[in-house]
Amino acid sequence: MERGSAIEGSVLDTNNEPVRDVAVEVRVAGRPAAEITSAAVTVLTNDRGAYRVFTLPPGEYIVQAGLRGLVSPASAPVPDPRGILTYYPGVGSVQDARPVAVVAGRVTTGIDFVLLGATRRPRPGQAGVSLSGGSGRITGQVADGRRPLANVAVTVRPVSPPFNRQVFVLTDAQGRFEVTGLPAGAYRVQTTADGFVPGAYGWTKNSTQGRPIELADKGVFEGADVVMSRFGAVEGRVMDEFGDPVAGVTVQIATVFYAGVTMMAPMGATTGAQPRPTDDTGAFRVFDVQPDDYYAMAESGAFVNQSALSGFALTFYPGTRSGAEARLVRVAAGVDTAGTDFALVPVRLRDVRGVVVTDNGEPVPEAFLALLPMSGGDVRMRNVLGRGKSAADGSFVIPNVPEGPYAVQASVASYQSAPGGGNRQPLFGYTTGERARHHRGSRRGASSGHVARPCRLRRPAAASHGAGRQHQPQSR
């Protein structure tokens, strides 16, 4: 079998700054109207503006990039909020694009180009703003610990109503800002900038909103200084049990917190960050990471796509499916934590089958099913594995589930989940395999390891006016 090839490069803006979240795709050269080649993988640039399009057969290709988070030139009659479609080596017409030759089994590097006319969206505000209705003043400086930071968005907002008195300003070249005309009251100063962890005056790990500034009538507060930390990143490679790279695996980093029991939450669940799948070399990079200690975990198959096959369990760094054996990864401010390499744990795949019924045994159609990994008899991870919907007869199938303990939750808009032996337990759980063990009691499943236990729901009481509200089982 002929090995696939790849194209690598970077996408920059007009200031030669890297542009993230740009969709990079390829077209077959000589066929401008052709669809994106089915052999290619559409990828997004990372925080360095870097991309790698892989699994390409030999040939010549046109590389194109579609913008996100950028604006069209000011001269454009109608600016396109999606930005400008640009072709390598930085042209706006596919006829002027330069084909990129791809040789079998090789990587074509250095395909870098600037997006024509693209510039970052300016932030609102200015370095000094004066309000009316007061005579107070707040000044300060924003730095990264070594040098002042210009063009940082600073928000000065009141601690108590009216909240519409908040002001947005920008730091000047020396990182300084000033807000005048403030009425007496308490204010917080908070900052945001590309590539930096959001900051605040008086910020601590336990008080990310910062310390309030009490401003008297005609009061002046100088020294509302903020030190911002750069985001870090986690890099590594994911391999199979034979040491070969695995593509299409989603690597997330997670933190732990206590909510009655110790829970684990992927960073994306708390920050909205979207993890990127590994490339054909198994490489991953998780960026926009705040300094802290994290667990790294690799998801594949049904964890990523319900219809995908992988044969691997949810695996934690350094290569275990047990959260208790997972090793922490420390991320420092502005540092790329490299070498987070680990192998996935191979397992067999099973289908999960069941029926959703009411307390009276009536089938429940269109019920939403969620499959949640379990540890020690509890759901301790905010990480939905499989999703499915029940059919008209209440039956459902969640395919391609790696063997292991899970909990199944079911809900629909007009029903609420029945307590499974107490409202601090999942609705029901099981262990797939030849012996399918339910969370409450043991029972042998089908020879294929399928689980087919009814999932009972109940209608909410009419007096509660609870239609559309769902009771979510809690873990112990």
Buried (B, 14 or more C-beta within 10 A) or exposed (E): EEEBBBBBBBBBBBEEBBBBBBBBBBBBBEEEEEEEBEBBBEBBBBBBBBBBBBBBBEBEBBBBBBBBBBBBEEEEEEBEEBBBBBBBBBBEEBEEBBBBEBEEEEBBEEBBBBBBBBBBEEBEBEBBBEBEEBBBBBBBBBBBEEEBBBBBBBBBBBEEEEEEBEBBBBBBEBBBBBBBBBBEBEBBBBBBBBBBBBBBBBBEEEEEEBBBBEBEEEBEBEEBBBBBBBBBBBBBBBBBEEEEBBBBBBBBBBBBEEEEBEBBBBBBBEEEBEBBBBBBBBBBBBBBBBBBEBBBBBBBBBBBEBEEEBBBBBBBBBBBBEBEEBEEBEBEBBBBBEEBBBBBBBBEBBBBBBBBBBEEEEBBBEBBBBBBBBBEBBBBBBBEBBEBBBBEEBBBBBBBBBBBBBBBBBBBEBBBBBBBEEEBBBBBBBBBBEEBBBBEEEEEBEEEBBBEBEBBBBBBEEEEEBEEEBBEBBBE
